[in-house]
């Protein structure tokens, strides 16, 4: 029992670590966000045809079509423009 009580705080931190460390969307002020036009140009250079970009909770939600006509729904951090997991689109 003594060892369990000593290990409990460590296990709690280890279990919560990924949740606490993962902040996929921007958390800073909007003045620090990169413009949507920059993201659009980046995606078009990769061969995507961007239909719409929406702002949602510090992320840019992108709706596009790839070269084969397949729909693409992806989320990008508004500060870094790095792709993040998008649960609504079925991504992890």
N, CA, C and O atoms as CSV, one atom per row, in Angstrom:
chain,resi,resn,atom,element,x,y,z
A,1,UNK,N,N,0.824,-1.185,0.000
A,1,UNK,CA,C,0.000,0.000,0.000
A,1,UNK,C,C,0.872,1.253,0.000
A,1,UNK,O,O,0.552,2.250,-0.648
A,2,UNK,N,N,1.973,1.185,0.734
A,2,UNK,CA,C,2.877,2.325,0.823
A,2,UNK,C,C,3.437,2.667,-0.562
A,2,UNK,O,O,3.526,3.841,-0.921
A,3,UNK,N,N,3.807,1.663,-1.326
A,3,UNK,CA,C,4.373,1.899,-2.656
A,3,UNK,C,C,3.317,2.444,-3.624
A,3,UNK,O,O,3.617,3.270,-4.486
A,4,UNK,N,N,2.104,1.979,-3.471
A,4,UNK,CA,C,1.022,2.470,-4.310
A,4,UNK,C,C,0.794,3.955,-4.060
A,4,UNK,O,O,0.612,4.720,-5.007
A,5,UNK,N,N,0.802,4.364,-2.814
A,5,UNK,CA,C,0.602,5.775,-2.471
A,5,UNK,C,C,1.746,6.642,-2.993
A,5,UNK,O,O,1.533,7.798,-3.357
A,6,UNK,N,N,2.943,6.092,-3.030
A,6,UNK,CA,C,4.095,6.846,-3.543
A,6,UNK,C,C,4.046,6.920,-5.068
A,6,UNK,O,O,4.478,7.913,-5.652
A,7,UNK,N,N,3.531,5.892,-5.708
A,7,UNK,CA,C,3.511,5.846,-7.168
A,7,UNK,C,C,2.325,6.602,-7.758
A,7,UNK,O,O,2.373,7.003,-8.921
A,8,UNK,N,N,1.292,6.800,-7.003
A,8,UNK,CA,C,0.080,7.433,-7.520
A,8,UNK,C,C,0.318,8.822,-8.121
A,8,UNK,O,O,-0.169,9.076,-9.223
A,9,UNK,N,N,1.038,9.733,-7.461
A,9,UNK,CA,C,1.280,11.042,-8.085
A,9,UNK,C,C,2.079,10.946,-9.392
A,9,UNK,O,O,1.815,11.693,-10.335
A,10,UNK,N,N,3.030,10.050,-9.449
A,10,UNK,CA,C,3.834,9.878,-10.660
A,10,UNK,C,C,2.963,9.349,-11.794
A,10,UNK,O,O,3.048,9.842,-12.918
A,11,UNK,N,N,2.142,8.371,-11.518
A,11,UNK,CA,C,1.261,7.814,-12.540
A,11,UNK,C,C,0.253,8.848,-13.034
A,11,UNK,O,O,-0.082,8.878,-14.218
A,12,UNK,N,N,-0.224,9.691,-12.130
A,12,UNK,CA,C,-1.167,10.738,-12.518
A,12,UNK,C,C,-0.529,11.713,-13.488
A,12,UNK,O,O,-1.146,12.080,-14.489
A,13,UNK,N,N,0.690,12.138,-13.213
A,13,UNK,CA,C,1.397,13.071,-14.103
A,13,UNK,C,C,1.682,12.419,-15.445
A,13,UNK,O,O,1.529,13.053,-16.489
A,14,UNK,N,N,2.094,11.158,-15.424
A,14,UNK,CA,C,2.379,10.461,-16.675
A,14,UNK,C,C,1.121,10.311,-17.526
A,14,UNK,O,O,1.177,10.445,-18.749
A,15,UNK,N,N,0.010,10.041,-16.895
A,15,UNK,CA,C,-1.236,9.872,-17.637
A,15,UNK,C,C,-1.743,11.202,-18.195
A,15,UNK,O,O,-2.295,11.235,-19.295
A,16,UNK,N,N,-1.565,12.280,-17.465
A,16,UNK,CA,C,-2.056,13.588,-17.896
A,16,UNK,C,C,-1.074,14.315,-18.796
A,16,UNK,O,O,-1.458,15.277,-19.462
A,17,UNK,N,N,0.160,13.894,-18.838
A,17,UNK,CA,C,1.199,14.581,-19.608
A,17,UNK,C,C,0.844,14.856,-21.046
A,17,UNK,O,O,0.920,16.006,-21.478
A,18,UNK,N,N,0.454,13.839,-21.817
A,18,UNK,CA,C,0.108,14.096,-23.223
A,18,UNK,C,C,-1.053,15.061,-23.387
A,18,UNK,O,O,-1.064,15.852,-24.331
A,19,UNK,N,N,-2.025,15.013,-22.492
A,19,UNK,CA,C,-3.159,15.917,-22.587
A,19,UNK,C,C,-2.725,17.338,-22.281
A,19,UNK,O,O,-3.135,18.272,-22.970
A,20,UNK,N,N,-1.907,17.514,-21.263
A,20,UNK,CA,C,-1.455,18.846,-20.885
A,20,UNK,C,C,-0.487,19.427,-21.912
A,20,UNK,O,O,-0.471,20.638,-22.129
A,21,UNK,N,N,0.309,18.585,-22.540
A,21,UNK,CA,C,1.316,19.057,-23.484
A,21,UNK,C,C,0.726,19.364,-24.856
A,21,UNK,O,O,1.279,20.168,-25.606
A,22,UNK,N,N,-0.386,18.732,-25.180
A,22,UNK,CA,C,-0.947,18.896,-26.519
A,22,UNK,C,C,-1.920,20.065,-26.563
A,22,UNK,O,O,-3.035,19.968,-26.050
A,23,UNK,N,N,-1.510,21.145,-27.162
A,23,UNK,CA,C,-2.401,22.259,-27.441
A,23,UNK,C,C,-2.319,22.498,-28.932
A,23,UNK,O,O,-1.560,23.352,-29.389
A,24,UNK,N,N,-3.106,21.738,-29.699
A,24,UNK,CA,C,-2.957,21.766,-31.149
A,24,UNK,C,C,-3.309,23.095,-31.791
A,24,UNK,O,O,-2.714,23.456,-32.807
A,25,UNK,N,N,-4.248,23.827,-31.235
A,25,UNK,CA,C,-4.651,25.085,-31.841
A,25,UNK,C,C,-3.978,26.260,-31.141
A,25,UNK,O,O,-3.487,26.142,-30.018
A,26,UNK,N,N,-3.969,27.380,-31.826
A,26,UNK,CA,C,-3.313,28.581,-31.311
A,26,UNK,C,C,-3.937,29.017,-29.991
A,26,UNK,O,O,-5.154,28.956,-29.817
A,27,UNK,N,N,-3.103,29.450,-29.080
A,27,UNK,CA,C,-3.585,29.927,-27.788
A,27,UNK,C,C,-3.238,31.393,-27.567
A,27,UNK,O,O,-3.700,31.996,-26.598
A,28,UNK,N,N,-2.438,31.970,-28.443
A,28,UNK,CA,C,-2.025,33.359,-28.307
A,28,UNK,C,C,-3.029,34.313,-28.925
A,28,UNK,O,O,-4.075,33.888,-29.416
A,29,UNK,N,N,-2.718,35.597,-28.903
A,29,UNK,CA,C,-3.623,36.596,-29.462
A,29,UNK,C,C,-3.720,36.473,-30.983
A,29,UNK,O,O,-2.803,35.976,-31.636
A,30,UNK,N,N,-4.833,36.928,-31.531
A,30,UNK,CA,C,-5.045,36.837,-32.974
A,30,UNK,C,C,-3.998,37.621,-33.753
A,30,UNK,O,O,-3.748,37.328,-34.922
A,31,UNK,N,N,-3.391,38.603,-33.127
A,31,UNK,CA,C,-2.351,39.375,-33.809
A,31,UNK,C,C,-1.126,38.521,-34.122
A,31,UNK,O,O,-0.322,38.882,-34.981
A,32,UNK,N,N,-0.978,37.386,-33.428
A,32,UNK,CA,C,0.151,36.477,-33.666
A,32,UNK,C,C,-0.170,35.428,-34.724
A,32,UNK,O,O,0.714,34.680,-35.142
A,33,UNK,N,N,-1.420,35.367,-35.157
A,33,UNK,CA,C,-1.818,34.370,-36.148
A,33,UNK,C,C,-1.298,34.752,-37.522
A,33,UNK,O,O,-1.202,35.932,-37.861
A,34,UNK,N,N,-0.967,33.748,-38.302
A,34,UNK,CA,C,-0.553,33.978,-39.688
A,34,UNK,C,C,-1.811,34.139,-40.545
A,34,UNK,O,O,-2.857,33.578,-40.221
A,35,UNK,N,N,-1.713,34.894,-41.626
A,35,UNK,CA,C,-2.896,35.121,-42.462
A,35,UNK,C,C,-3.377,33.851,-43.158
A,35,UNK,O,O,-2.586,32.969,-43.492
A,36,UNK,N,N,-4.680,33.778,-43.368
A,36,UNK,CA,C,-5.261,32.643,-44.079
A,36,UNK,C,C,-4.715,32.550,-45.491
A,36,UNK,O,O,-4.601,31.456,-46.046
A,37,UNK,N,N,-4.378,33.688,-46.075
A,37,UNK,CA,C,-3.851,33.693,-47.444
A,37,UNK,C,C,-2.514,32.957,-47.528
A,37,UNK,O,O,-2.207,32.345,-48.552
A,38,UNK,N,N,-1.729,33.012,-46.473
A,38,UNK,CA,C,-0.454,32.290,-46.439
A,38,UNK,C,C,-0.707,30.784,-46.440
A,38,UNK,O,O,-0.038,30.036,-47.153
A,39,UNK,N,N,-1.678,30.345,-45.635
A,39,UNK,CA,C,-2.023,28.920,-45.595
A,39,UNK,C,C,-2.578,28.476,-46.939
A,39,UNK,O,O,-2.237,27.400,-47.431
A,40,UNK,N,N,-3.434,29.300,-47.534
A,40,UNK,CA,C,-4.014,28.960,-48.829
A,40,UNK,C,C,-2.921,28.776,-49.884
A,40,UNK,O,O,-2.950,27.811,-50.648
A,41,UNK,N,N,-1.966,29.693,-49.925
A,41,UNK,CA,C,-0.863,29.585,-50.890
A,41,UNK,C,C,-0.038,28.325,-50.637
A,41,UNK,O,O,0.373,27.647,-51.579
A,42,UNK,N,N,0.201,28.015,-49.365
A,42,UNK,CA,C,0.971,26.821,-48.989
A,42,UNK,C,C,0.264,25.562,-49.495
A,42,UNK,O,O,0.903,24.675,-50.061
A,43,UNK,N,N,-1.039,25.485,-49.294
A,43,UNK,CA,C,-1.798,24.304,-49.691
A,43,UNK,C,C,-1.929,24.194,-51.203
A,43,UNK,O,O,-1.871,23.096,-51.756
A,44,UNK,N,N,-2.105,25.323,-51.869
A,44,UNK,CA,C,-2.202,25.294,-53.329
A,44,UNK,C,C,-0.884,24.867,-53.966
A,44,UNK,O,O,-0.877,24.236,-55.023
A,45,UNK,N,N,0.234,25.214,-53.320
A,45,UNK,CA,C,1.533,24.765,-53.835
A,45,UNK,C,C,1.702,23.252,-53.684
A,45,UNK,O,O,2.540,22.646,-54.353
A,46,UNK,N,N,0.900,22.647,-52.801
A,46,UNK,CA,C,0.918,21.199,-52.603
A,46,UNK,C,C,-0.109,20.500,-53.496
A,46,UNK,O,O,-0.291,19.287,-53.399
A,47,UNK,N,N,-0.780,21.260,-54.363
A,47,UNK,CA,C,-1.710,20.675,-55.308
A,47,UNK,C,C,-3.160,20.634,-54.866
A,47,UNK,O,O,-3.983,20.009,-55.534
A,48,UNK,N,N,-3.495,21.281,-53.761
A,48,UNK,CA,C,-4.876,21.303,-53.298
A,48,UNK,C,C,-5.598,22.520,-53.860
A,48,UNK,O,O,-5.003,23.582,-54.042
A,49,UNK,N,N,-6.883,22.352,-54.130
A,49,UNK,CA,C,-7.722,23.467,-54.541
A,49,UNK,C,C,-8.565,23.840,-53.325
A,49,UNK,O,O,-9.505,23.127,-52.972
A,50,UNK,N,N,-8.227,24.958,-52.687
A,50,UNK,CA,C,-8.883,25.374,-51.451
A,50,UNK,C,C,-10.240,25.983,-51.777
A,50,UNK,O,O,-10.337,26.930,-52.557
A,51,UNK,N,N,-11.283,25.430,-51.172
A,51,UNK,CA,C,-12.640,25.943,-51.361
A,51,UNK,C,C,-13.010,26.932,-50.276
A,51,UNK,O,O,-13.655,27.944,-50.551
A,52,UNK,N,N,-12.600,26.644,-49.021
A,52,UNK,CA,C,-12.989,27.499,-47.903
A,52,UNK,C,C,-12.020,27.307,-46.743
A,52,UNK,O,O,-11.513,26.208,-46.516
A,53,UNK,N,N,-11.771,28.393,-46.010
A,53,UNK,CA,C,-11.003,28.321,-44.765
A,53,UNK,C,C,-11.828,29.034,-43.701
A,53,UNK,O,O,-12.194,30.199,-43.856
A,54,UNK,N,N,-12.115,28.311,-42.610
A,54,UNK,CA,C,-12.863,28.887,-41.496
A,54,UNK,C,C,-11.962,28.922,-40.262
A,54,UNK,O,O,-11.029,28.128,-40.140
A,55,UNK,N,N,-12.245,29.835,-39.367
A,55,UNK,CA,C,-11.531,29.907,-38.095
A,55,UNK,C,C,-12.389,29.241,-37.030
A,55,UNK,O,O,-13.572,29.547,-36.880
A,56,UNK,N,N,-11.768,28.321,-36.293
A,56,UNK,CA,C,-12.496,27.626,-35.245
A,56,UNK,C,C,-11.567,27.310,-34.078
A,56,UNK,O,O,-10.707,26.436,-34.185
A,57,UNK,N,N,-11.735,28.010,-32.979
A,57,UNK,CA,C,-11.006,27.719,-31.752
A,57,UNK,C,C,-9.496,27.775,-31.869
A,57,UNK,O,O,-8.811,26.926,-31.299
A,58,UNK,N,N,-8.956,28.739,-32.584
A,58,UNK,CA,C,-7.511,28.863,-32.716
A,58,UNK,C,C,-6.911,28.039,-33.840
A,58,UNK,O,O,-5.692,27.991,-34.006
A,59,UNK,N,N,-7.772,27.393,-34.608
A,59,UNK,CA,C,-7.315,26.626,-35.769
A,59,UNK,C,C,-7.991,27.154,-37.024
A,59,UNK,O,O,-9.075,27.735,-36.976
A,60,UNK,N,N,-7.325,26.939,-38.139
A,60,UNK,CA,C,-7.945,27.180,-39.429
A,60,UNK,C,C,-8.470,25.836,-39.922
A,60,UNK,O,O,-7.710,24.877,-40.057
A,61,UNK,N,N,-9.753,25.773,-40.187
A,61,UNK,CA,C,-10.401,24.578,-40.718
A,61,UNK,C,C,-10.446,24.747,-42.236
A,61,UNK,O,O,-11.053,25.689,-42.745
A,62,UNK,N,N,-9.801,23.828,-42.950
A,62,UNK,CA,C,-9.660,23.948,-44.398
A,62,UNK,C,C,-10.521,22.906,-45.098
A,62,UNK,O,O,-10.518,21.727,-44.746
A,63,UNK,N,N,-11.254,23.374,-46.094
A,63,UNK,CA,C,-12.040,22.509,-46.955
A,63,UNK,C,C,-11.460,22.660,-48.355
A,63,UNK,O,O,-11.442,23.757,-48.913
A,64,UNK,N,N,-10.987,21.557,-48.917
A,64,UNK,CA,C,-10.300,21.617,-50.212
A,64,UNK,C,C,-10.561,20.345,-51.002
A,64,UNK,O,O,-11.210,19.412,-50.528
A,65,UNK,N,N,-10.034,20.337,-52.224
A,65,UNK,CA,C,-10.099,19.165,-53.095
A,65,UNK,C,C,-8.666,18.846,-53.521
A,65,UNK,O,O,-7.880,19.748,-53.812
A,66,UNK,N,N,-8.332,17.543,-53.554
A,66,UNK,CA,C,-7.001,17.180,-54.023
A,66,UNK,C,C,-7.022,17.036,-55.545
A,66,UNK,O,O,-8.050,17.273,-56.179
A,67,UNK,N,N,-5.908,16.656,-56.115
A,67,UNK,CA,C,-5.770,16.562,-57.576
A,67,UNK,C,C,-6.692,15.511,-58.182
A,67,UNK,O,O,-6.996,15.568,-59.373
A,68,UNK,N,N,-7.140,14.552,-57.376
A,68,UNK,CA,C,-8.010,13.474,-57.862
A,68,UNK,C,C,-9.489,13.777,-57.610
A,68,UNK,O,O,-10.349,12.935,-57.871
A,69,UNK,N,N,-9.781,14.962,-57.110
A,69,UNK,CA,C,-11.157,15.349,-56.840
A,69,UNK,C,C,-11.691,14.867,-55.503
A,69,UNK,O,O,-12.890,14.964,-55.239
A,70,UNK,N,N,-10.810,14.349,-54.659
A,70,UNK,CA,C,-11.222,13.862,-53.339
A,70,UNK,C,C,-11.275,15.041,-52.359
A,70,UNK,O,O,-10.391,15.898,-52.345
A,71,UNK,N,N,-12.325,15.061,-51.548
A,71,UNK,CA,C,-12.459,16.123,-50.543
A,71,UNK,C,C,-11.393,15.996,-49.467
A,71,UNK,O,O,-11.034,14.897,-49.044
A,72,UNK,N,N,-10.903,17.138,-49.040
A,72,UNK,CA,C,-9.918,17.197,-47.957
A,72,UNK,C,C,-10.468,18.143,-46.902
A,72,UNK,O,O,-10.832,19.278,-47.210
A,73,UNK,N,N,-10.530,17.680,-45.659
A,73,UNK,CA,C,-10.952,18.491,-44.533
A,73,UNK,C,C,-9.846,18.380,-43.500
A,73,UNK,O,O,-9.637,17.313,-42.923
A,74,UNK,N,N,-9.134,19.478,-43.263
A,74,UNK,CA,C,-7.991,19.432,-42.355
A,74,UNK,C,C,-7.967,20.677,-41.484
A,74,UNK,O,O,-8.554,21.701,-41.831
A,75,UNK,N,N,-7.283,20.580,-40.350
A,75,UNK,CA,C,-7.153,21.703,-39.428
A,75,UNK,C,C,-5.680,22.059,-39.286
A,75,UNK,O,O,-4.811,21.188,-39.293
A,76,UNK,N,N,-5.414,23.360,-39.158
A,76,UNK,CA,C,-4.051,23.874,-39.035
A,76,UNK,C,C,-3.996,24.879,-37.892
A,76,UNK,O,O,-4.904,25.693,-37.722
A,77,UNK,N,N,-2.924,24.814,-37.115
A,77,UNK,CA,C,-2.697,25.780,-36.054
A,77,UNK,C,C,-2.562,27.159,-36.691
A,77,UNK,O,O,-1.779,27.333,-37.625
A,78,UNK,N,N,-3.310,28.137,-36.201
A,78,UNK,CA,C,-3.331,29.468,-36.809
A,78,UNK,C,C,-2.029,30.243,-36.611
A,78,UNK,O,O,-1.742,31.161,-37.379
A,79,UNK,N,N,-1.237,29.893,-35.596
A,79,UNK,CA,C,0.034,30.580,-35.358
A,79,UNK,C,C,1.179,29.966,-36.165
A,79,UNK,O,O,2.031,30.681,-36.691
A,80,UNK,N,N,1.191,28.637,-36.256
A,80,UNK,CA,C,2.321,27.954,-36.885
A,80,UNK,C,C,2.013,27.414,-38.278
A,80,UNK,O,O,2.921,27.123,-39.057
A,81,UNK,N,N,0.733,27.283,-38.579
A,81,UNK,CA,C,0.245,26.674,-39.819
A,81,UNK,C,C,0.657,25.206,-39.951
A,81,UNK,O,O,0.725,24.669,-41.057
A,82,UNK,N,N,0.932,24.564,-38.810
A,82,UNK,CA,C,1.193,23.128,-38.802
A,82,UNK,C,C,-0.146,22.397,-38.743
A,82,UNK,O,O,-1.072,22.833,-38.060
A,83,UNK,N,N,-0.236,21.280,-39.467
A,83,UNK,CA,C,-1.445,20.476,-39.468
A,83,UNK,C,C,-1.624,19.837,-38.093
A,83,UNK,O,O,-0.666,19.361,-37.484
A,84,UNK,N,N,-2.862,19.836,-37.619
A,84,UNK,CA,C,-3.175,19.223,-36.324
A,84,UNK,C,C,-4.264,18.180,-36.519
A,84,UNK,O,O,-4.960,18.177,-37.534
A,85,UNK,N,N,-4.404,17.301,-35.545
A,85,UNK,CA,C,-5.444,16.278,-35.596
A,85,UNK,C,C,-6.800,16.955,-35.648
A,85,UNK,O,O,-7.035,17.950,-34.961
A,86,UNK,N,N,-7.676,16.423,-36.451
A,86,UNK,CA,C,-8.987,17.001,-36.646
A,86,UNK,C,C,-10.026,15.903,-36.449
A,86,UNK,O,O,-10.362,15.176,-37.383
A,87,UNK,N,N,-10.530,15.794,-35.220
A,87,UNK,CA,C,-11.464,14.720,-34.891
A,87,UNK,C,C,-12.750,14.801,-35.713
A,87,UNK,O,O,-13.330,13.771,-36.055
A,88,UNK,N,N,-13.200,16.017,-36.033
A,88,UNK,CA,C,-14.435,16.169,-36.805
A,88,UNK,C,C,-14.291,15.560,-38.203
A,88,UNK,O,O,-15.266,15.081,-38.783
A,89,UNK,N,N,-13.067,15.585,-38.738
A,89,UNK,CA,C,-12.844,15.046,-40.082
A,89,UNK,C,C,-12.445,13.582,-40.038
A,89,UNK,O,O,-12.169,12.983,-41.077
A,90,UNK,N,N,-12.411,12.996,-38.842
A,90,UNK,CA,C,-12.042,11.594,-38.721
A,90,UNK,C,C,-10.538,11.376,-38.649
A,90,UNK,O,O,-10.070,10.242,-38.752
A,91,UNK,N,N,-9.779,12.452,-38.474
A,91,UNK,CA,C,-8.320,12.341,-38.371
A,91,UNK,C,C,-7.930,12.200,-36.915
A,91,UNK,O,O,-8.666,12.608,-36.017
A,92,UNK,N,N,-6.763,11.616,-36.691
A,92,UNK,CA,C,-6.244,11.478,-35.322
A,92,UNK,C,C,-4.853,11.995,-35.241
A,92,UNK,O,O,-4.245,11.965,-34.171
